[in-house]
Amino acid sequence: MKLLVTGATGRLGQVFIVQALAKGHEITAIVRNAENAKLVLPKNVVLVEAGLTKEFLEKLENACKNQGVLVH
């Protein structure tokens, strides 16, 4: 299943992502800083960089397309 995750770089988010990947899920993560996120998230996580702005809402809407679940 495709999962969209916010809060991915937090402690709980990181644990959730590792477990979800181990079960075969595809992960897209919305992050504030992609370069920092690359340091703590597995390489096969798709990163969408966005802050809490109007642009974020547009990116969130686009990121939600073709996702099965949004995890926050």
PQR file with spaces between the fields and no chain letter, atoms N, CA, C, O and H, PARSE charges and radii, in Angstrom:
ATOM       1  N    MET     1       0.850   -1.167    0.000 -0.4000 1.5000
ATOM       2  CA   MET     1       0.000    0.000    0.000 -0.0000 2.0000
ATOM       3  C    MET     1       0.903    1.239    0.000  0.5500 1.7000
ATOM       4  O    MET     1       1.996    1.218    0.565 -0.5500 1.4000
ATOM       5  N    LYS     2       0.444    2.295   -0.626 -0.4000 1.5000
ATOM       6  CA   LYS     2       1.171    3.563   -0.622 -0.0000 2.0000
ATOM       7  C    LYS     2       0.731    4.367    0.595  0.5500 1.7000
ATOM       8  O    LYS     2      -0.462    4.576    0.815 -0.5500 1.4000
ATOM       9  H    LYS     2      -0.444    2.313   -1.085  0.4000 1.0000
ATOM      10  N    LEU     3       1.709    4.816    1.384 -0.4000 1.5000
ATOM      11  CA   LEU     3       1.421    5.586    2.595 -0.0000 2.0000
ATOM      12  C    LEU     3       2.069    6.954    2.498  0.5500 1.7000
ATOM      13  O    LEU     3       3.231    7.067    2.106 -0.5500 1.4000
ATOM      14  H    LEU     3       2.678    4.646    1.205  0.4000 1.0000
ATOM      15  N    LEU     4       1.332    7.988    2.851 -0.4000 1.5000
ATOM      16  CA   LEU     4       1.856    9.344    2.937 -0.0000 2.0000
ATOM      17  C    LEU     4       2.027    9.669    4.408  0.5500 1.7000
ATOM      18  O    LEU     4       1.073    9.558    5.179 -0.5500 1.4000
ATOM      19  H    LEU     4       0.389    7.896    3.170  0.4000 1.0000
ATOM      20  N    VAL     5       3.238   10.072    4.817 -0.4000 1.5000
ATOM      21  CA   VAL     5       3.549   10.276    6.228 -0.0000 2.0000
ATOM      22  C    VAL     5       3.980   11.717    6.466  0.5500 1.7000
ATOM      23  O    VAL     5       4.856   12.231    5.770 -0.5500 1.4000
ATOM      24  H    VAL     5       4.013   10.162    4.191  0.4000 1.0000
ATOM      25  N    THR     6       3.363   12.368    7.451 -0.4000 1.5000
ATOM      26  CA   THR     6       3.850   13.644    7.949 -0.0000 2.0000
ATOM      27  C    THR     6       4.491   13.365    9.298  0.5500 1.7000
ATOM      28  O    THR     6       4.159   12.374    9.948 -0.5500 1.4000
ATOM      29  H    THR     6       2.651   11.951    8.016  0.4000 1.0000
ATOM      30  N    GLY     7       5.402   14.223    9.725 -0.4000 1.5000
ATOM      31  CA   GLY     7       6.107   13.961   10.984 -0.0000 2.0000
ATOM      32  C    GLY     7       7.106   12.824   10.849  0.5500 1.7000
ATOM      33  O    GLY     7       7.458   12.179   11.836 -0.5500 1.4000
ATOM      34  H    GLY     7       5.672   15.028    9.196  0.4000 1.0000
ATOM      35  N    ALA     8       7.558   12.582    9.635 -0.4000 1.5000
ATOM      36  CA   ALA     8       8.396   11.423    9.334 -0.0000 2.0000
ATOM      37  C    ALA     8       9.759   11.451   10.020  0.5500 1.7000
ATOM      38  O    ALA     8      10.315   10.394   10.315 -0.5500 1.4000
ATOM      39  H    ALA     8       7.272   13.106    8.833  0.4000 1.0000
ATOM      40  N    THR     9      10.303   12.629   10.276 -0.4000 1.5000
ATOM      41  CA   THR     9      11.645   12.696   10.855 -0.0000 2.0000
ATOM      42  C    THR     9      11.633   12.671   12.380  0.5500 1.7000
ATOM      43  O    THR     9      12.695   12.641   13.002 -0.5500 1.4000
ATOM      44  H    THR     9       9.850   13.488   10.036  0.4000 1.0000
ATOM      45  N    GLY    10      10.470   12.684   12.979 -0.4000 1.5000
ATOM      46  CA   GLY    10      10.374   12.551   14.432 -0.0000 2.0000
ATOM      47  C    GLY    10      10.632   11.110   14.853  0.5500 1.7000
ATOM      48  O    GLY    10      10.677   10.209   14.016 -0.5500 1.4000
ATOM      49  H    GLY    10       9.607   12.708   12.473  0.4000 1.0000
ATOM      50  N    ARG    11      10.797   10.904   16.130 -0.4000 1.5000
ATOM      51  CA   ARG    11      11.118    9.565   16.649 -0.0000 2.0000
ATOM      52  C    ARG    11      10.070    8.535   16.247  0.5500 1.7000
ATOM      53  O    ARG    11      10.411    7.469   15.735 -0.5500 1.4000
ATOM      54  H    ARG    11      10.761   11.636   16.810  0.4000 1.0000
ATOM      55  N    LEU    12       8.812    8.843   16.474 -0.4000 1.5000
ATOM      56  CA   LEU    12       7.741    7.905   16.139 -0.0000 2.0000
ATOM      57  C    LEU    12       7.630    7.720   14.631  0.5500 1.7000
ATOM      58  O    LEU    12       7.440    6.604   14.148 -0.5500 1.4000
ATOM      59  H    LEU    12       8.535    9.709   16.890  0.4000 1.0000
ATOM      60  N    GLY    13       7.750    8.817   13.891 -0.4000 1.5000
ATOM      61  CA   GLY    13       7.674    8.742   12.436 -0.0000 2.0000
ATOM      62  C    GLY    13       8.743    7.838   11.850  0.5500 1.7000
ATOM      63  O    GLY    13       8.466    7.050   10.945 -0.5500 1.4000
ATOM      64  H    GLY    13       7.904    9.724   14.283  0.4000 1.0000
ATOM      65  N    GLN    14       9.967    7.948   12.363 -0.4000 1.5000
ATOM      66  CA   GLN    14      11.065    7.122   11.857 -0.0000 2.0000
ATOM      67  C    GLN    14      10.813    5.644   12.125  0.5500 1.7000
ATOM      68  O    GLN    14      11.035    4.806   11.251 -0.5500 1.4000
ATOM      69  H    GLN    14      10.192    8.587   13.098  0.4000 1.0000
ATOM      70  N    VAL    15      10.352    5.322   13.322 -0.4000 1.5000
ATOM      71  CA   VAL    15      10.071    3.925   13.670 -0.0000 2.0000
ATOM      72  C    VAL    15       8.935    3.394   12.806  0.5500 1.7000
ATOM      73  O    VAL    15       9.001    2.274   12.299 -0.5500 1.4000
ATOM      74  H    VAL    15      10.171    6.003   14.032  0.4000 1.0000
ATOM      75  N    PHE    16       7.894    4.201   12.641 -0.4000 1.5000
ATOM      76  CA   PHE    16       6.759    3.789   11.819 -0.0000 2.0000
ATOM      77  C    PHE    16       7.205    3.483   10.394  0.5500 1.7000
ATOM      78  O    PHE    16       6.812    2.467    9.819 -0.5500 1.4000
ATOM      79  H    PHE    16       7.840    5.111   13.053  0.4000 1.0000
ATOM      80  N    ILE    17       8.029    4.367    9.825 -0.4000 1.5000
ATOM      81  CA   ILE    17       8.473    4.195    8.441 -0.0000 2.0000
ATOM      82  C    ILE    17       9.281    2.920    8.267  0.5500 1.7000
ATOM      83  O    ILE    17       9.068    2.181    7.306 -0.5500 1.4000
ATOM      84  H    ILE    17       8.348    5.192   10.292  0.4000 1.0000
ATOM      85  N    VAL    18      10.194    2.655    9.170 -0.4000 1.5000
ATOM      86  CA   VAL    18      11.009    1.432    9.074 -0.0000 2.0000
ATOM      87  C    VAL    18      10.114    0.202    9.118  0.5500 1.7000
ATOM      88  O    VAL    18      10.301   -0.731    8.337 -0.5500 1.4000
ATOM      89  H    VAL    18      10.367    3.255    9.951  0.4000 1.0000
ATOM      90  N    GLN    19       9.149    0.194   10.021 -0.4000 1.5000
ATOM      91  CA   GLN    19       8.250   -0.959   10.133 -0.0000 2.0000
ATOM      92  C    GLN    19       7.351   -1.089    8.905  0.5500 1.7000
ATOM      93  O    GLN    19       7.104   -2.198    8.433 -0.5500 1.4000
ATOM      94  H    GLN    19       8.998    0.951   10.656  0.4000 1.0000
ATOM      95  N    ALA    20       6.867    0.029    8.392 -0.4000 1.5000
ATOM      96  CA   ALA    20       6.007   -0.018    7.210 -0.0000 2.0000
ATOM      97  C    ALA    20       6.770   -0.504    5.985  0.5500 1.7000
ATOM      98  O    ALA    20       6.244   -1.291    5.198 -0.5500 1.4000
ATOM      99  H    ALA    20       7.069    0.930    8.776  0.4000 1.0000
ATOM     100  N    LEU    21       8.004   -0.041    5.818 -0.4000 1.5000
ATOM     101  CA   LEU    21       8.826   -0.500    4.694 -0.0000 2.0000
ATOM     102  C    LEU    21       9.083   -2.003    4.802  0.5500 1.7000
ATOM     103  O    LEU    21       9.058   -2.715    3.798 -0.5500 1.4000
ATOM     104  H    LEU    21       8.432    0.598    6.457  0.4000 1.0000
ATOM     105  N    ALA    22       9.328   -2.478    6.016 -0.4000 1.5000
ATOM     106  CA   ALA    22       9.595   -3.901    6.228 -0.0000 2.0000
ATOM     107  C    ALA    22       8.387   -4.758    5.834  0.5500 1.7000
ATOM     108  O    ALA    22       8.537   -5.928    5.481 -0.5500 1.4000
ATOM     109  H    ALA    22       9.349   -1.900    6.831  0.4000 1.0000
ATOM     110  N    LYS    23       7.199   -4.170    5.897 -0.4000 1.5000
ATOM     111  CA   LYS    23       5.987   -4.888    5.510 -0.0000 2.0000
ATOM     112  C    LYS    23       5.638   -4.691    4.041  0.5500 1.7000
ATOM     113  O    LYS    23       4.594   -5.149    3.576 -0.5500 1.4000
ATOM     114  H    LYS    23       7.077   -3.220    6.183  0.4000 1.0000
ATOM     115  N    GLY    24       6.525   -3.999    3.304 -0.4000 1.5000
ATOM     116  CA   GLY    24       6.342   -3.859    1.869 -0.0000 2.0000
ATOM     117  C    GLY    24       5.587   -2.627    1.407  0.5500 1.7000
ATOM     118  O    GLY    24       5.274   -2.507    0.222 -0.5500 1.4000
ATOM     119  H    GLY    24       7.373   -3.627    3.681  0.4000 1.0000
ATOM     120  N    HIS    25       5.291   -1.714    2.310 -0.4000 1.5000
ATOM     121  CA   HIS    25       4.579   -0.496    1.922 -0.0000 2.0000
ATOM     122  C    HIS    25       5.524    0.483    1.231  0.5500 1.7000
ATOM     123  O    HIS    25       6.728    0.478    1.486 -0.5500 1.4000
ATOM     124  H    HIS    25       5.546   -1.811    3.272  0.4000 1.0000
ATOM     125  N    GLU    26       4.973    1.318    0.359 -0.4000 1.5000
ATOM     126  CA   GLU    26       5.718    2.387   -0.286 -0.0000 2.0000
ATOM     127  C    GLU    26       5.449    3.668    0.506  0.5500 1.7000
ATOM     128  O    GLU    26       4.298    3.977    0.816 -0.5500 1.4000
ATOM     129  H    GLU    26       3.995    1.321    0.152  0.4000 1.0000
ATOM     130  N    ILE    27       6.512    4.414    0.834 -0.4000 1.5000
ATOM     131  CA   ILE    27       6.371    5.586    1.693 -0.0000 2.0000
ATOM     132  C    ILE    27       6.729    6.865    0.956  0.5500 1.7000
ATOM     133  O    ILE    27       7.773    6.958    0.310 -0.5500 1.4000
ATOM     134  H    ILE    27       7.446    4.163    0.582  0.4000 1.0000
ATOM     135  N    THR    28       5.840    7.853    1.066 -0.4000 1.5000
ATOM     136  CA   THR    28       6.129    9.229    0.685 -0.0000 2.0000
ATOM     137  C    THR    28       6.034   10.037    1.974  0.5500 1.7000
ATOM     138  O    THR    28       5.066    9.910    2.724 -0.5500 1.4000
ATOM     139  H    THR    28       4.993    7.778    1.591  0.4000 1.0000
ATOM     140  N    ALA    29       7.049   10.870    2.230 -0.4000 1.5000
ATOM     141  CA   ALA    29       7.084   11.658    3.462 -0.0000 2.0000
ATOM     142  C    ALA    29       7.113   13.139    3.136  0.5500 1.7000
ATOM     143  O    ALA    29       7.909   13.584    2.310 -0.5500 1.4000
ATOM     144  H    ALA    29       7.835   10.973    1.621  0.4000 1.0000
ATOM     145  N    ILE    30       6.237   13.906    3.790 -0.4000 1.5000
ATOM     146  CA   ILE    30       6.282   15.357    3.671 -0.0000 2.0000
ATOM     147  C    ILE    30       7.211   15.854    4.778  0.5500 1.7000
ATOM     148  O    ILE    30       6.984   15.592    5.959 -0.5500 1.4000
ATOM     149  H    ILE    30       5.590   13.544    4.462  0.4000 1.0000
ATOM     150  N    VAL    31       8.251   16.569    4.382 -0.4000 1.5000
ATOM     151  CA   VAL    31       9.266   17.039    5.330 -0.0000 2.0000
ATOM     152  C    VAL    31       9.525   18.527    5.121  0.5500 1.7000
ATOM     153  O    VAL    31       9.288   19.061    4.038 -0.5500 1.4000
ATOM     154  H    VAL    31       8.436   16.782    3.423  0.4000 1.0000
ATOM     155  N    ARG    32      10.017   19.197    6.177 -0.4000 1.5000
ATOM     156  CA   ARG    32      10.352   20.616    6.050 -0.0000 2.0000
ATOM     157  C    ARG    32      11.675   20.825    5.336  0.5500 1.7000
ATOM     158  O    ARG    32      11.850   21.810    4.618 -0.5500 1.4000
ATOM     159  H    ARG    32      10.209   18.763    7.057  0.4000 1.0000
ATOM     160  N    ASN    33      12.619   19.889    5.532 -0.4000 1.5000
ATOM     161  CA   ASN    33      13.947   20.038    4.940 -0.0000 2.0000
ATOM     162  C    ASN    33      14.397   18.674    4.414  0.5500 1.7000
ATOM     163  O    ASN    33      14.715   17.774    5.192 -0.5500 1.4000
ATOM     164  H    ASN    33      12.477   19.089    6.114  0.4000 1.0000
ATOM     165  N    ALA    34      14.419   18.535    3.106 -0.4000 1.5000
ATOM     166  CA   ALA    34      14.743   17.242    2.497 -0.0000 2.0000
ATOM     167  C    ALA    34      16.182   16.822    2.781  0.5500 1.7000
ATOM     168  O    ALA    34      16.449   15.639    2.988 -0.5500 1.4000
ATOM     169  H    ALA    34      14.161   19.266    2.474  0.4000 1.0000
ATOM     170  N    GLU    35      17.102   17.767    2.793 -0.4000 1.5000
ATOM     171  CA   GLU    35      18.507   17.413    3.050 -0.0000 2.0000
ATOM     172  C    GLU    35      18.669   16.826    4.453  0.5500 1.7000
ATOM     173  O    GLU    35      19.383   15.838    4.627 -0.5500 1.4000
ATOM     174  H    GLU    35      16.885   18.728    2.625  0.4000 1.0000
ATOM     175  N    ASN    36      18.025   17.412    5.442 -0.4000 1.5000
ATOM     176  CA   ASN    36      18.080   16.864    6.802 -0.0000 2.0000
ATOM     177  C    ASN    36      17.357   15.523    6.887  0.5500 1.7000
ATOM     178  O    ASN    36      17.813   14.608    7.573 -0.5500 1.4000
ATOM     179  H    ASN    36      17.445   18.214    5.300  0.4000 1.0000
ATOM     180  N    ALA    37      16.234   15.410    6.190 -0.4000 1.5000
ATOM     181  CA   ALA    37      15.464   14.165    6.222 -0.0000 2.0000
ATOM     182  C    ALA    37      16.267   13.009    5.638  0.5500 1.7000
ATOM     183  O    ALA    37      16.154   11.876    6.106 -0.5500 1.4000
ATOM     184  H    ALA    37      15.864   16.153    5.633  0.4000 1.0000
ATOM     185  N    LYS    38      17.074   13.287    4.622 -0.4000 1.5000
ATOM     186  CA   LYS    38      17.902   12.242    4.009 -0.0000 2.0000
ATOM     187  C    LYS    38      18.882   11.645    5.006  0.5500 1.7000
ATOM     188  O    LYS    38      19.329   10.511    4.832 -0.5500 1.4000
ATOM     189  H    LYS    38      17.166   14.208    4.242  0.4000 1.0000
ATOM     190  N    LEU    39      19.219   12.394    6.046 -0.4000 1.5000
ATOM     191  CA   LEU    39      20.170   11.912    7.052 -0.0000 2.0000
ATOM     192  C    LEU    39      19.548   10.887    8.003  0.5500 1.7000
ATOM     193  O    LEU    39      20.264   10.083    8.599 -0.5500 1.4000
ATOM     194  H    LEU    39      18.856   13.314    6.187  0.4000 1.0000
ATOM     195  N    VAL    40      18.224   10.912    8.149 -0.4000 1.5000
ATOM     196  CA   VAL    40      17.587   10.046    9.144 -0.0000 2.0000
ATOM     197  C    VAL    40      16.573    9.060    8.571  0.5500 1.7000
ATOM     198  O    VAL    40      16.139    8.146    9.272 -0.5500 1.4000
ATOM     199  H    VAL    40      17.642   11.566    7.665  0.4000 1.0000
ATOM     200  N    LEU    41      16.191    9.232    7.311 -0.4000 1.5000
ATOM     201  CA   LEU    41      15.192    8.337    6.724 -0.0000 2.0000
ATOM     202  C    LEU    41      15.840    7.386    5.721  0.5500 1.7000
ATOM     203  O    LEU    41      16.852    7.723    5.106 -0.5500 1.4000
ATOM     204  H    LEU    41      16.543    9.974    6.741  0.4000 1.0000
ATOM     205  N    PRO    42      15.262    6.205    5.558 -0.5600 1.5000
ATOM     206  CA   PRO    42      15.788    5.255    4.567  0.2800 2.0000
ATOM     207  C    PRO    42      15.784    5.860    3.166  0.5500 1.7000
ATOM     208  O    PRO    42      14.967    6.725    2.849 -0.5500 1.4000
ATOM     209  N    LYS    43      16.694    5.396    2.351 -0.4000 1.5000
ATOM     210  CA   LYS    43      16.888    5.943    1.000 -0.0000 2.0000
ATOM     211  C    LYS    43      15.678    5.745    0.083  0.5500 1.7000
ATOM     212  O    LYS    43      15.470    6.528   -0.844 -0.5500 1.4000
ATOM     213  H    LYS    43      17.358    4.694    2.608  0.4000 1.0000
ATOM     214  N    ASN    44      14.887    4.713    0.332 -0.4000 1.5000
ATOM     215  CA   ASN    44      13.766    4.430   -0.575 -0.0000 2.0000
ATOM     216  C    ASN    44      12.478    5.164   -0.201  0.5500 1.7000
ATOM     217  O    ASN    44      11.414    4.843   -0.729 -0.5500 1.4000
ATOM     218  H    ASN    44      15.056    4.076    1.085  0.4000 1.0000
ATOM     219  N    VAL    45      12.558    6.143    0.703 -0.4000 1.5000
ATOM     220  CA   VAL    45      11.410    6.983    1.035 -0.0000 2.0000
ATOM     221  C    VAL    45      11.396    8.171    0.071  0.5500 1.7000
ATOM     222  O    VAL    45      12.407    8.855   -0.091 -0.5500 1.4000
ATOM     223  H    VAL    45      13.423    6.404    1.132  0.4000 1.0000
ATOM     224  N    VAL    46      10.264    8.411   -0.559 -0.4000 1.5000
ATOM     225  CA   VAL    46      10.112    9.566   -1.448 -0.0000 2.0000
ATOM     226  C    VAL    46       9.843   10.786   -0.571  0.5500 1.7000
ATOM     227  O    VAL    46       8.932   10.777    0.257 -0.5500 1.4000
ATOM     228  H    VAL    46       9.442    7.856   -0.427  0.4000 1.0000
ATOM     229  N    LEU    47      10.646   11.842   -0.761 -0.4000 1.5000
ATOM     230  CA   LEU    47      10.514   13.041    0.059 -0.0000 2.0000
ATOM     231  C    LEU    47       9.817   14.155   -0.709  0.5500 1.7000
ATOM     232  O    LEU    47      10.127   14.412   -1.872 -0.5500 1.4000
ATOM     233  H    LEU    47      11.386   11.850   -1.434  0.4000 1.0000
ATOM     234  N    VAL    48       8.869   14.815   -0.042 -0.4000 1.5000
ATOM     235  CA   VAL    48       8.215   16.002   -0.568 -0.0000 2.0000
ATOM     236  C    VAL    48       8.506   17.114    0.428  0.5500 1.7000
ATOM     237  O    VAL    48       8.032   17.074    1.564 -0.5500 1.4000
ATOM     238  H    VAL    48       8.617   14.607    0.903  0.4000 1.0000
ATOM     239  N    GLU    49       9.288   18.108    0.006 -0.4000 1.5000
ATOM     240  CA   GLU    49       9.675   19.203    0.901 -0.0000 2.0000
ATOM     241  C    GLU    49       8.613   20.292    0.868  0.5500 1.7000
ATOM     242  O    GLU    49       8.282   20.813   -0.197 -0.5500 1.4000
ATOM     243  H    GLU    49       9.674   18.140   -0.916  0.4000 1.0000
ATOM     244  N    ALA    50       8.075   20.636    2.044 -0.4000 1.5000
ATOM     245  CA   ALA    50       7.047   21.675    2.115 -0.0000 2.0000
ATOM     246  C    ALA    50       6.919   22.186    3.543  0.5500 1.7000
ATOM     247  O    ALA    50       6.971   21.405    4.494 -0.5500 1.4000
ATOM     248  H    ALA    50       8.343   20.212    2.910  0.4000 1.0000
ATOM     249  N    GLY    51       6.751   23.496    3.695 -0.4000 1.5000
ATOM     250  CA   GLY    51       6.457   24.115    4.985 -0.0000 2.0000
ATOM     251  C    GLY    51       4.960   24.353    5.092  0.5500 1.7000
ATOM     252  O    GLY    51       4.218   24.036    4.162 -0.5500 1.4000
ATOM     253  H    GLY    51       6.709   24.131    2.923  0.4000 1.0000
ATOM     254  N    LEU    52       4.506   24.904    6.205 -0.4000 1.5000
ATOM     255  CA   LEU    52       3.070   25.137    6.414 -0.0000 2.0000
ATOM     256  C    LEU    52       2.657   26.463    5.776  0.5500 1.7000
ATOM     257  O    LEU    52       2.533   27.479    6.460 -0.5500 1.4000
ATOM     258  H    LEU    52       5.109   25.162    6.960  0.4000 1.0000
ATOM     259  N    THR    53       2.450   26.442    4.487 -0.4000 1.5000
ATOM     260  CA   THR    53       2.065   27.615    3.709 -0.0000 2.0000
ATOM     261  C    THR    53       0.983   27.207    2.717  0.5500 1.7000
ATOM     262  O    THR    53       0.589   26.043    2.658 -0.5500 1.4000
ATOM     263  H    THR    53       2.551   25.617    3.932  0.4000 1.0000
ATOM     264  N    LYS    54       0.510   28.167    1.946 -0.4000 1.5000
ATOM     265  CA   LYS    54      -0.439   27.848    0.880 -0.0000 2.0000
ATOM     266  C    LYS    54       0.203   26.867   -0.086  0.5500 1.7000
ATOM     267  O    LYS    54      -0.443   25.940   -0.575 -0.5500 1.4000
ATOM     268  H    LYS    54       0.830   29.113    1.994  0.4000 1.0000
ATOM     269  N    GLU    55       1.484   27.085   -0.351 -0.4000 1.5000
ATOM     270  CA   GLU    55       2.220   26.172   -1.230 -0.0000 2.0000
ATOM     271  C    GLU    55       2.220   24.760   -0.637  0.5500 1.7000
ATOM     272  O    GLU    55       2.113   23.777   -1.370 -0.5500 1.4000
ATOM     273  H    GLU    55       2.008   27.838    0.046  0.4000 1.0000
ATOM     274  N    PHE    56       2.339   24.661    0.697 -0.4000 1.5000
ATOM     275  CA   PHE    56       2.293   23.356    1.360 -0.0000 2.0000
ATOM     276  C    PHE    56       0.973   22.657    1.068  0.5500 1.7000
ATOM     277  O    PHE    56       0.953   21.473    0.734 -0.5500 1.4000
ATOM     278  H    PHE    56       2.426   25.460    1.292  0.4000 1.0000
ATOM     279  N    LEU    57      -0.120   23.383    1.193 -0.4000 1.5000
ATOM     280  CA   LEU    57      -1.423   22.766    0.959 -0.0000 2.0000
ATOM     281  C    LEU    57      -1.544   22.249   -0.467  0.5500 1.7000
ATOM     282  O    LEU    57      -2.132   21.194   -0.706 -0.5500 1.4000
ATOM     283  H    LEU    57      -0.104   24.346    1.465  0.4000 1.0000
ATOM     284  N    GLU    58      -0.989   22.992   -1.404 -0.4000 1.5000
ATOM     285  CA   GLU    58      -0.990   22.536   -2.792 -0.0000 2.0000
ATOM     286  C    GLU    58      -0.138   21.282   -2.951  0.5500 1.7000
ATOM     287  O    GLU    58      -0.530   20.340   -3.640 -0.5500 1.4000
ATOM     288  H    GLU    58      -0.512   23.849   -1.209  0.4000 1.0000
ATOM     289  N    LYS    59       1.037   21.275   -2.308 -0.4000 1.5000
ATOM     290  CA   LYS    59       1.911   20.103   -2.379 -0.0000 2.0000
ATOM     291  C    LYS    59       1.269   18.916   -1.678  0.5500 1.7000
ATOM     292  O    LYS    59       1.379   17.782   -2.143 -0.5500 1.4000
ATOM     293  H    LYS    59       1.356   22.040   -1.749  0.4000 1.0000
ATOM     294  N    LEU    60       0.596   19.176   -0.554 -0.4000 1.5000
ATOM     295  CA   LEU    60      -0.087   18.100    0.162 -0.0000 2.0000
ATOM     296  C    LEU    60      -1.178   17.495   -0.716  0.5500 1.7000
ATOM     297  O    LEU    60      -1.313   16.273   -0.793 -0.5500 1.4000
ATOM     298  H    LEU    60       0.507   20.098   -0.176  0.4000 1.0000
ATOM     299  N    GLU    61      -1.944   18.340   -1.369 -0.4000 1.5000
ATOM     300  CA   GLU    61      -2.994   17.843   -2.257 -0.0000 2.0000
ATOM     301  C    GLU    61      -2.408   16.979   -3.367  0.5500 1.7000
ATOM     302  O    GLU    61      -2.941   15.911   -3.670 -0.5500 1.4000
ATOM     303  H    GLU    61      -1.834   19.331   -1.307  0.4000 1.0000
ATOM     304  N    ASN    62      -1.319   17.432   -3.973 -0.4000 1.5000
ATOM     305  CA   ASN    62      -0.672   16.645   -5.031 -0.0000 2.0000
ATOM     306  C    ASN    62      -0.082   15.356   -4.482  0.5500 1.7000
ATOM     307  O    ASN    62      -0.180   14.305   -5.115 -0.5500 1.4000
ATOM     308  H    ASN    62      -0.886   18.299   -3.727  0.4000 1.0000
ATOM     309  N    ALA    63       0.536   15.435   -3.297 -0.4000 1.5000
ATOM     310  CA   ALA    63       1.154   14.244   -2.705 -0.0000 2.0000
ATOM     311  C    ALA    63       0.110   13.194   -2.335  0.5500 1.7000
ATOM     312  O    ALA    63       0.409   12.000   -2.340 -0.5500 1.4000
ATOM     313  H    ALA    63       0.616   16.289   -2.782  0.4000 1.0000
ATOM     314  N    CYS    64      -1.108   13.624   -2.016 -0.4000 1.5000
ATOM     315  CA   CYS    64      -2.168   12.689   -1.620 -0.0000 2.0000
ATOM     316  C    CYS    64      -2.718   11.881   -2.790  0.5500 1.7000
ATOM     317  O    CYS    64      -3.341   10.838   -2.594 -0.5500 1.4000
ATOM     318  H    CYS    64      -1.350   14.594   -2.013  0.4000 1.0000
ATOM     319  N    LYS    65      -2.488   12.361   -3.993 -0.4000 1.5000
ATOM     320  CA   LYS    65      -2.984   11.628   -5.162 -0.0000 2.0000
ATOM     321  C    LYS    65      -2.311   10.267   -5.224  0.5500 1.7000
ATOM     322  O    LYS    65      -1.098   10.156   -5.044 -0.5500 1.4000
ATOM     323  H    LYS    65      -1.982   13.209   -4.153  0.4000 1.0000
ATOM     324  N    ASN    66      -3.084    9.256   -5.473 -0.4000 1.5000
ATOM     325  CA   ASN    66      -2.615    7.881   -5.616 -0.0000 2.0000
ATOM     326  C    ASN    66      -2.069    7.280   -4.333  0.5500 1.7000
ATOM     327  O    ASN    66      -1.372    6.268   -4.388 -0.5500 1.4000
ATOM     328  H    ASN    66      -4.069    9.345   -5.619  0.4000 1.0000
ATOM     329  N    GLN    67      -2.361    7.867   -3.180 -0.4000 1.5000
ATOM     330  CA   GLN    67      -1.957    7.304   -1.893 -0.0000 2.0000
ATOM     331  C    GLN    67      -3.123    6.527   -1.305  0.5500 1.7000
ATOM     332  O    GLN    67      -4.285    6.876   -1.511 -0.5500 1.4000
ATOM     333  H    GLN    67      -2.928    8.690   -3.135  0.4000 1.0000
ATOM     334  N    GLY    68      -2.804    5.487   -0.580 -0.4000 1.5000
ATOM     335  CA   GLY    68      -3.849    4.710    0.072 -0.0000 2.0000
ATOM     336  C    GLY    68      -4.195    5.222    1.453  0.5500 1.7000
ATOM     337  O    GLY    68      -5.336    5.109    1.901 -0.5500 1.4000
ATOM     338  H    GLY    68      -1.860    5.204   -0.412  0.4000 1.0000
ATOM     339  N    VAL    69      -3.178    5.803    2.146 -0.4000 1.5000
ATOM     340  CA   VAL    69      -3.352    6.225    3.539 -0.0000 2.0000
ATOM     341  C    VAL    69      -2.489    7.461    3.796  0.5500 1.7000
ATOM     342  O    VAL    69      -1.389    7.574    3.256 -0.5500 1.4000
ATOM     343  H    VAL    69      -2.251    5.896    1.782  0.4000 1.0000
ATOM     344  N    LEU    70      -2.984    8.385    4.618 -0.4000 1.5000
ATOM     345  CA   LEU    70      -2.186    9.495    5.124 -0.0000 2.0000
ATOM     346  C    LEU    70      -1.951    9.237    6.597  0.5500 1.7000
ATOM     347  O    LEU    70      -2.905    9.071    7.358 -0.5500 1.4000
ATOM     348  H    LEU    70      -3.878    8.294    5.057  0.4000 1.0000
ATOM     349  N    VAL    71      -0.695    9.199    7.011 -0.4000 1.5000
ATOM     350  CA   VAL    71      -0.349    8.959    8.415 -0.0000 2.0000
ATOM     351  C    VAL    71       0.262   10.238    8.970  0.5500 1.7000
ATOM     352  O    VAL    71       1.234   10.757    8.421 -0.5500 1.4000
ATOM     353  H    VAL    71       0.080    9.333    6.393  0.4000 1.0000
ATOM     354  N    HIS    72      -0.311   10.747   10.065 -0.4000 1.5000
ATOM     355  CA   HIS    72       0.218   11.961   10.687 -0.0000 2.0000
ATOM     356  C    HIS    72       0.522   11.660   12.144  0.5500 1.7000
ATOM     357  O    HIS    72       0.981   12.540   12.873 -0.5500 1.4000
ATOM     358  H    HIS    72      -1.101   10.326   10.511  0.4000 1.0000
